[in-house]
Amino acid sequence: MPVVTIAGREIGGGQPPYVVAELSANHGGSIDRALAVLEAAKAAGADAVKLQTYTADTMTIEHDGPDFRIKGGLWDGRQLYELYEEAHTPWEWHATLFAKGRELGIPVFSTPFDATAVDFLETLNPPVYKVASFELLDLPLVSRVAATGRPVIMSTGMASPAEIKESVGTFRAAGGRDLVLLHCVSGYPTPVDQSNLRRIPELAAEFGCPIGLSDHTLGVEVAIASVVLGACLIEKHFTLRRADGGPDATFSLEPDQLRALVQGTKTAFAALGGGEPARSQIETASMVFRRSIYVVHDIDAGEPLTAKNVRIIRPGYGLAPRDLPKVLGRKARRNLARGTALSWDLLE
């Protein structure tokens, strides 16, 4: 698998999964809470924290028409402008949050939602950019992000294969080099049975870049399972307490869950191994508990071996079970006591 380096950490190429905690709207309008989320993410073992960089005005217009009200789902009935006004991370917080990440030793980066956000984020020297699923078809934005020369993570939620191909092609044409694609289902929350994790190896084969998962299911099981299919970067929304509410709280992890995700993905990755056919090291000690051929009744020298005086039993220090037909009828070279592991040198 190809490798992309983010903040000095290799992604893909046989490296353990990279876990990104998504702050999104879980700051609750308080920079102190946003800083506490960073601290909790670091304590839980996350590899990075991601912000979102937009304002209500860069996302939409203030309008009360039916086109601008959400129909169905988690945010049913809410006006787009009002929702984004509540959820956005104030731009004046960004420098403080980036600095806090450096202090804690956890990289902070963001998803820009238009060119002005890219221009602003460039002043903060982010280690990587994220293109959200809903912006994947904003090809001018994809080009602008690619032109920075920084690594880019792109989510593929809702996109058809042709649309993903077009966006990746746009990224490459604009000079983009280091790309991580995230399989994503843009449902909030996503039902487990619609996660379609088998798409991960297909994306890897088609695009030849590291593939991860942006996961909106409840809990951590789906994200951990994705590692087995090759996911090398996991992104999950993160909050201090779901009970505190907020637009994204319902499908966000709490600190104990994030800690379980970090450990679970590491365990799943370690369990993959290299696929070698050789016997595992731990199995060496178990070899003695295989069956082998033993003397089960005393045998005098010159006496033939029969099904009554030798048997295939545990442990495994004697001749292999496959040799029993060759052993039966042979004569003992010396007296053989019950419990003797049979070997060829004991036979005439």
Secondary structure, DSSP 4 states (H G I P E B T S, - for coil): --EEEETTEEEETTPPPEEEEE-TTTTTT-HHHHHHHHHHHHHHT-SEEEEEE--HHHH-----SGGGB--SSTTTT-BHHHHHHHH---HHHHHHHHHHHHHHT--EEEEE-SHHHHHHHHTT--S-EEE-GGGTT-HHHHHHHHHT-S-EEEE-TT--HHHHHHHHHHHHHTT---EEEEEE---SSPPGGG--TTHHHHHHHHH-S-EEEE--SSSSHHHHHHHHTT--EEEEEB-S-GGG--TTGGGPBPHHHHHHHHHHHHHHHHHH-----SPPGGGGGGGGGS-EEEE-S-B-TTPBP-TTTEEEESSSSSB-GGGHHHHTT-BBSS-B-TTPBP-GGGB-
